[in-house]
Amino acid sequence: MGSDHGQGEAQRKCPHCGEEVCEDELRVFMVDKAFHRNCWIRKFIRPTEDGTQGMTVRQEANAAVSAWENRRALDLL
C-alpha cells in the first residue's frame, strides 16, 4: 500500500480558481465549498478581468485583493 503523506493537506479545489485549497492556507468556507481567502474576496470587490496577461486566476485574485487592501488602508475607497 502506498503512503498518503501530504494528501491530508489537500482539501478540495477552489470554485473560483480551480486550484487546491490546503489546510495551511487562509480559506473561507461557503456552504460546502472552500475558497482561497483572496479568491473569495475577489468575487465581491469587482468582476474578474479578462486577459490577465500570463497570470493565473488565483494570481490575478491575489493582486486585485492586495491593491484593494492598499487603497482601503489609505481610505481611498
Secondary structure, DSSP 4 states (H G I P E B T S, - for coil): ----TTTTTEEEE-TTT--EEETTS-EEEETTEEEEHHHHHHHHHSPPPS--SS--HHHHHHHHHHHHHHHHHTT--
